[in-house]
Amino acid sequence: MSGQVQNRSYSFSSVMLLVALMGGGFAANFFAPQLFTGFSYLFGSVFVLMALRLFGTGWGLAAGVIAASATILQFGHPYAMTWLCAEPLFVGWLLAKGKTRNVIFFDAVYWPVLGAPLLWVIFRYVMHVDAPLSMAALLLYWITGITNALLASILLTHVPGLTNIVLPDVPRSIPIHHLIFNILMVAVLIPAIVILVVYGRGAEQRVLHDVSCDLEDCVRNAVYEVRLKQLHQVSVPDQVAGGSVDEGFSQKSVSASVSPEVFKKILLELRTRAISQLTLVDGRDRVIASTENSHVAGDLFQACPDGIQSQVSDKGLSCCTPQAVSSLPLWERNQRTRYSVAMNVAHSTSWRVVGETSFEPYQLLLIDEYRKALLAVLCMNMLALAISLYTSRRLAAPLLELSRVTTDLPERILDGKHTFLPKSMVAEIDRLSDNFRAMAVALGSKFQEISLYSETLEARVRERTKELTRANEELSRENTERTLTEQQRDQLMDELVNQLRLLQKIIDAIPNPIFYRDINGVYQGCNHAFEVSWGLSREEIVGKTTRELFPEQIAEKFQRLNGDNLNQTGVQIYESQLRYADGLTHEVIIYKATYDDIKGALAGVVGNIVDISLRKKAETERDRLVVELQQKNKELEGIVYVASHDLRSPLVNIQGFSRKLAKNCAELETLVAECALAGEQRQRLERILRDSIPKSLGFIVGSVEKMDVILKGLLRLSRLGRAALCFETLDMKMMMEKIVSSMAYQIDAAGARIEIGNLGACLADAGQINQVFSNLLDNAVKYRSPARPLVVTVFSEEFDEGIRYCVEDNGIGIPREQQDAIWEIFQRLSPDDSQGEGLGLTMARRIMSRLGGSIWVESEENVGSRFYVVVPKQAVIQ
């Protein structure tokens, strides 16, 4: 114990713990919960015993005084401080003298030796409490004292942090018999306390039920007798002792009056117990008659003048408890409690009978039941204490003996002493002894082997020396091999460095910026163009991230592109805008691809930046020119349309007047035939009328017709650009069959054969596509070779961008120098040998341009031609 005192630490934490324990003891006693009627559970000694165990007897006594002072406010007297303060003093003295630290055992010794006699003397001879009540209090505090000691022991045992604060150097080991003792006591004491509380609460309910039944029987009989008196006797006078009688009796005709003493006599006769009091009260709460002398007739009835009234049950039972003053103990205050029941006399009157009784006789019955239950629980606890002490020490004795015997087991074995290992009724402990016994045998065998090894140590040293010599030779050989390996490694490293230098020179020679980063975004290298673009040296770039090198906006853009690329394999292409070190914004294409390490794991990203600023400018200029060209073409189409439309009117006039002139010439010829003219004049005139004028008119009419054909072609060409397109999925095989059917006469006349293969469907305008293929078939028939029968083959091929149709013939073919000219307006391959306007191929190319497709020719003279038509899969509306 003194050792513990020397090692006790009074730090800030320990002082705060002591203050908390003192405050906890005071609060636990002040707010003690009520176990039974008139008795509270003082569990402040839990904290007092903990302070005693941790800080010693002095501080434990101080904590006991503080905790016991709360009972002055709780009970109204200071007598409880005697046995509550004597408890830590007695237990502390036993802890200082004894070898064990079992607080429960010492507290169990305190109560029969000092605590119970002291409590009996104070209750019985100082406070003059009845013997049954004194005995019940003695048993209750005895049981709760042992329970509090058990709780304190459990907290100290299983919350080691508390002990560490005060005794940091004391080992935290706990004797096994102490643990077993605590477990056995908890297994018996806690359930016993719970059963005791449940039994006590049940006894209280039974007593309250008896109180309620007694009062209800008494009041019910009184109500019955008073009601009979109302029915068969005359009523009480209107004035009773100066008070007006209830209006219920005034409603009946009466002939005489009855004195209140009559009702008092009735109430006295109906009392079932001397402690019961009956009072007859009118509707204004004034006393008519009462068995209680303090209730005078005519006075205002007060059910609980000096206490607090509360409802006990839903059957009308009320409780009047005296005021909680400090001078009145709890058990005495409950003894003075009065219970009451009120019941109306009849529905026609507001009179009621109030029955009251004191709780004192019932409390004696309740105390008697408490005493029996407490005595049974105390006997059970003391028996459990004895059994727990015996069982714990009996179970722990073999372990203690085993611990003592095995403390110097190796020395015993070396000395050859016989070691006796104890036997135990517990299988695990007995098995542990057997294990130690087997270990002793094994240790003896090992010690013999060690002795044998010591004797043969020199031979083993020589053998080991030889092994070391061989190992040194092998190590020397390995060193030589390692030296050669290092030389090869150095050569490979030199070659690798040269390769890296060559690679760096190569990428430095590339004008486009090149860089490569690892998976964390840290730059591992770049070329000279990358350094120039950003105005940074390679030393400034390598080893840094994008956010460390570039402004926030550019860094976020690079970071986003880098993250996307890490999630995708292969080469990724991005277009973006970057502001270089020259301060200008450049249009660039960024090519990025991931690369792997030698294990195949993702290692980083390599990128190539191509400046396309000039190309973008050229594309912008091209787009502007295309738009301008489209506008010019639209203007030209409008001009052509207007011009061709307006020119046709004069042509019609010329054609009409030419016919009229021809008719006039015929009339002149008739007139000349009727006129008498000289022969030479007639011949000359006839020559003019029959030859010169008709010939001139023929030239005029031919020119007009030719001009009309040209204007009609121009109109058709201009209308082609304004026609609306309707895209739909076309069955090309069916369309070609219809075209061939419509040209059956020309095909039969030419002796041609049309072969239509499997044609894939396309998405285009039906009318426009029909016109294209009609022109191609018509040209094939027109420009057929007279040397061989005409064969036209139509087939198709499908590829990613669209469908390609081919119209192949074995006609006269097209010379290479004329293959570009045939697409121009009014151009024909053989104007003298064929008919037509020279617009078919021009319109076909224009149609395919509007449909987003293309058309071209591959031809060889005197062999044949192939016209290819490509229609895209997606509609391109212009």
Secondary structure as UniProt FT lines:
FT   HELIX           2..7
FT   HELIX           12..30
FT   STRAND          34..36
FT   TURN            37..38
FT   STRAND          39..40
FT   HELIX           45..55
FT   HELIX           57..75
FT   HELIX           80..97
FT   HELIX           103..110
FT   HELIX           111..115
FT   HELIX           116..121
FT   HELIX           122..126
FT   HELIX           131..158
FT   HELIX           160..166
FT   TURN            168..169
FT   HELIX           176..232
FT   STRAND          239..240
FT   TURN            241..242
FT   STRAND          243..244
FT   HELIX           247..250
FT   HELIX           260..270
FT   TURN            274..275
FT   STRAND          277..281
FT   TURN            283..284
FT   STRAND          286..290
FT   TURN            293..294
FT   TURN            297..298
FT   TURN            305..306
FT   STRAND          307..311
FT   TURN            314..315
FT   STRAND          318..322
FT   TURN            326..327
FT   HELIX           330..335
FT   STRAND          338..346
FT   TURN            347..348
FT   STRAND          349..358
FT   HELIX           360..405
FT   TURN            406..408
FT   HELIX           409..415
FT   HELIX           427..455
FT   HELIX           457..509
FT   STRAND          514..518
FT   TURN            519..520
FT   STRAND          522..526
FT   HELIX           528..534
FT   HELIX           538..541
FT   TURN            542..543
FT   HELIX           546..549
FT   HELIX           552..566
FT   STRAND          571..579
FT   TURN            581..582
FT   STRAND          585..596
FT   TURN            598..599
FT   STRAND          602..611
FT   HELIX           613..674
FT   HELIX           679..687
FT   HELIX           688..692
FT   HELIX           693..722
FT   STRAND          727..730
FT   HELIX           732..742
FT   HELIX           744..750
FT   STRAND          753..756
FT   STRAND          762..765
FT   HELIX           766..782
FT   TURN            786..787
FT   STRAND          791..798
FT   STRAND          802..809
FT   HELIX           816..818
FT   TURN            819..820
FT   HELIX           821..823
FT   TURN            825..826
FT   TURN            831..833
FT   HELIX           840..850
FT   TURN            851..852
FT   STRAND          854..860
FT   TURN            861..863
FT   STRAND          864..872
//
